Amino acid sequence: MFVFQLMSGFLLLHLVTSSGFGKHSMWMLATYISGPTQFPEFSGVLMLDDVQVGYYDSETNRVMKVGAGGERGEELDLGQVALGVVLQSIMEMKRRLGIVKKQLNLTSPGVYVQQRMVACEVQEDGQHDFITFRDGANGHDADSILYNTTHFLYGGGDGWDFQLDTMKQSQMQMFFSEVYLPFCVQILRRLLESNKHLVMRRVRPRLRLLSQPGGGGAQITCLATDFYPRHINLTLLRDGEPVDEDQMTVGSVLPNGNGLYQLRKTLMVDEEELQRKHKYTCAASHLSLDNRLDVSWRVESFHSFRVHVISAPVVLLVVVILLLVLMMKMRKRSGSESISMETQESPGASTDEGSEPGVEDRDVTT
């Protein structure tokens, strides 16, 4: 079910988790499904920063803890108020999906999906709290709200009849200020207390500077891997000066599958650039580091780089030649042993004590 929500939800909702650098966030992606499917009618994934900590569906009507491997554990006690908010959300999402189906004239039987994302964020000092709300159906935005202590921003989405007039926006702002934001922050801090070992850990990145031939020159890659949290500043420098981002292929921060992350930046360098013997440095700044971490590489000469590139075929050729020489020696030795055996069994060989040693052997070989 989690995979289904991510596939459909991330096409609909643009979410930036702002954990790291002193910030923590909690968000929930809820899905309401109308129509015959194998999934629960309503379900939700509860995230703390970038770690899934809870799961809810309408079949069990309970919020369950989720382990590091995605397994569900015991019930996660968030209080009766939290369940009340969930039930209210189910009714509201069902109502909104009905409006969408009516406006789009979706009268034929089928599967229709309404989704909602609610998230709040706090800094570790408790300041600059904000909460955001986003709604959508069948892959289209409906409306969105962003509220902090000084601003209330409302977006009307794709033009459906979810627009709020000035009075309704004022009422919604008061509701977010007095109910939604305090409640979301309260749950966020409770989850932080019980999951410090996950979201407050600091894992140092492993930094590598890789070079390999490509495009008539070389491909230089700055790679940071196995770090947490996911926020990192990764820079590739040429002779101490940062390389412009538009000159490189910059990847996204990706999960490693072990709860840690990786990021890489790649620069293509032509032959002329290699001949200038620049010094390249991969540098990283991260919450786990007291100082900047860097690793460097210099092209001593373009000739040495090219020799390094062709070294593998040369080694293979040398190995083949050595094997041929070895086979020839073994064949020659095998032939010598065969001649020696024929000499020992020859009926003309003398066995007299007075015979001169080695005479018969010389006769045979001639």
N, C-alpha and C positions, 0 to 999 in steps of 0.2 A: 504494500500500500504506500509506503514511503517513496518508493521509486516512482510510482504513478503520480504522486503529488508533485514531486520535483519536476518530472517531465512536463506536466501540464502547467504547474505553477510558475516555473521560471520563464516560460514563454509569455505568461501574462504579467508577472510582477517583477519589477526591477528593484532588487533589494541589495543594499550595501550594508553589510555588517561592519560596524565601526569599532569592534573590539580591538584592543591594542593601544599603545601610547596613552595609557591611563583611562581608557574608556571601556565600558561594557554595555552590551545590549541584550535584550530579550525580545524575541519575536515569535509569532505563531502564524502559520499558514493553515487556514481552515478551508475545507472543501465540502460543498453540499452537492449531491448528485441526484438528479431527477431522472428516473427511468430504470429499466432492468439491467443491473450489473452484478458482478460478484463482489463488489466493494460495499462497505457500510454506507448508509445514506449520508451520514455526516462523520467527518474525521478531521483531526488536527495534529500537526507536528509542532512541538514546543522546542525552541532552540535557545540556548544561552551562548551568546557570542556565536561561534561557528560550530558548537557542539550540540548534538541532539540530546536532550535530557528527558523528554516526555512525549507521550503519544496518547491520543484520545480518539475513541469512536463511539457512535451512538448505540452500537450493539452491547458494549460492556458498560457504557455510561460512567467510565472511570478514567482518570488520568494515570497512566502507568509509567514508571521509570524506564528509561532506556539506557542500556550499558554501552561501553565503548565500541563493542562489535555490532551494535544494533539490536541486541537481544532485549526483550522486555522483562522487567523484574517486578518488584512489588509495587503497590499503589503509591502514587506520589500525592501526598496530602497538601493541597493548596487551599483548603478551606471550602466551606459551603458557598461563600460569595463567588469564588472562582467558577464553581459548577453553575451557579445562577447566571453568570455572565455568558457561559457557554450555551446554556439553554436559550437565553435571549438572542444570542447570535444565530442559533439555528433557525428560530422563527423569523428573524429579520432577513437572513439570507434566502430563506424559502420565499418570503414575500417579494424580495427584489428579483429573484429568478422568475417569478410569475409575471412581473412587470416587463422584464426583458422579452419573455416569450410572446407576450401580447403585442409589444411594440414591433417586434420583428416578425410577427405573424407565424410563429413556430407552433403550428397546430398538429403536425403529424407526430405519431409516436416516435420516441427516440430517447437518447441519452443527452441530458443538458447539465452543464456544470456551472456552479456559482462558486467563486473563490474570494477569500478575504485575507488580507495580511494586516496584522497589527503589530507594531514594534515600538519599544521605548528604549532610551539610552541615557546613561548617566556617566559622569566622570567619577573617578575614585574619590574625589573630594565632595561628591554629592551635588556639584553645580552643573548648570546648563542641561537640565533634564529636558527631554522632548519626547513626544509621542507622534507616531504617524499611522495613518489608516489608509488602506487602499482596497477598493472593491472592483470586481469585474465578473463577466459572465461569458462563457463560450469563447474565451481568448480575447475579449475586448475589454478595455478599461471602462469602468462606469464613472467613478469619481474618487477623489483622494483628499485627504486632510493632513496637514502637517502643523503641529502645535508645539510651541515652547512657551516659556514664561513671558515672552514679549511679543510674539507674533502668532497669528492664526492665518494659515494659507489654505484656501479651498480651490480644488480643481474639478471642473465639471465632466471630465472624461470625454467620451465619444459622442456627446450630445444627447444622451438618453434623458428621460424625464426624472433626473435625480438632482436637478439644480436646487440650490438653497438660496432663498432670498436673504436680504440683509438681516431681518429679524431672526430667521431660522439659524443663520450663521452665528449670530450673537448667542442664541440659546445653546448651540452646539459647542461654542467656545467655552461657555460656562460649564457645560457638562464635562468636557475634556479636562478643564482646569481642576474641577472639584471632585470628579469621580474617576475618570479613566486614567489620567496621568498618575495620581497618587496610588491607585490600585496596582497599575502596571509596575511602577517603581518598587512598591512593597514586595511584589512577587519576585521581581528581579533581584533584589537584595537578599531575599530568602534563598533563592537558587544559588546566588554567589556564595553564600555562607556554606552551603552543603556541597558545592562543586569547585572549591578553591583549588583542589589538586589537579583539576583539568584545565580551567580557564586562566588561572594565575601562574601557571608554570612558565618557565623560561628555558628554552632549549636552544643552545648555540647552533648556528648554521655551520655546515661543512662547505667550504669554499674551494672551487676548482676553476682553473683557467685551462681550457682545452683548445688545441690547435690541430687541424687536419686539412689536407689538400682539398681544394674545391674551386670550381669556376676559374681555372687558370692561375689561381693564387692560393690563398689559404682562408679557412673559416675559423675565426677565433670566437670562442664561446665562454662567457662568464656565467658560471653555474653556482647557485646557492641551494643547498638541499638539507632536508631533515632539520627544519627550524620551527619554532612556535613561540609566540603567536604568529599569525600569517602576515603581519605587516612588516615590511623590510625595505630598506633603501639599498638598491644594488646599482653600482656604477662601474662602467668600463672606462679606463683612462688610457690615453696615449701620451707617453712622455709626461705624465703628471697632469694632463688636461683632460677633462671629461669629454668623451665622444658624444656628439649630438644624438639624441634619441631617434631622429628621423633618418640617421645613417645605418641604424641597426634594425634587426628583427627582434622585437621585444615580446616575450611570451607573457601569459597570465600567471598569477600565483595559483599553483595546482596542488591538490592533495597527493601525498605519496602513498596513501593506503595504510599508513601506520599511525595516523593521527597527526602527522607532521606535514610540512609543505616544501615546495620547491619553486624556484624561479630562475629563468635563464634569459640572457641577452646575447645575441650573436651578431658579429661584424664580419663582412666579407672584405678581404684585403687582396688587391691584385699584385702581380709580380713586381711592378715598379715600387709599390708601397713596401713590399717585403725587403727590397734592396736597400731601403733607407734605414733598416735595422732599428726600428722604433722599440721602445719598451712599453709593453702592455700590462696594465694592472687591473685586477678585479677587486673591487672594494665593497664592503657591506657594513651597514649600520643597522643595529637591531637591539631590541630591549634587553636581550640576554648578554649584550657586550658592553663592557665599560669603555672600550676604545674601538676605533674602526678596525675591522679585520680585512686584511688584503693579502693577495698573492700575485706575483709578477712573473712575466716571461718576456725575454728579449730574443729577437732573431739575430744570432751572432753573425750569420751571413746567409744570403739567399742560396748560395751553393750548398751549404750544410743542410739547409731545409730541404732542398731537392734530393740530396743524397739520402736523407732520412725517409723521404717519400718512396724512393725506389729500393730501399734496403730490403724489403720483404721479398721481392722477386729475385734479388741477387742471392739472398740466403737460400732460397729454394733451389736455385741453380747449383750452388755449391754443394748442397745436400745431395742432389741427384748425381753429381760428378763423384762425390765420395762413395756413394752406394755402388756406382759402376766399377770403381777401382777395387772396392772390397769384394765384389762378385768375381772380378777377374783373378784376384789373389786366391780366393777360395777355390776357383776352378783349377788354377795352376797347381795348388797344393793337392787337390784331389787327384790330378793326373800323376803327380810325383808318387803319391802313395800307391796308386794302381801299378806303376812300373816296379816299385819295390816289392810288391806282393808277387808279381810274375817272376822276378829274379829269385826269390826264395823258393818257389815251387818248380823251377826249371830242372828237367832231368839231366841236363848236361853239366850241372854245377859240380865242381870237384870238392870232395870231402877229405882228401888226403891231408895228413898233418904236415907234410913237407911242401905243400903248395904255397905259392907266394900270395900273401893276403891281398885281396882286392883285384886280382887279375881277372877273375870271371865276371866281376861286376863291370869292369871297364869294357870287356868283350860284349856284354849284353847291351850296354848303352851305345856302343858303336854299331 
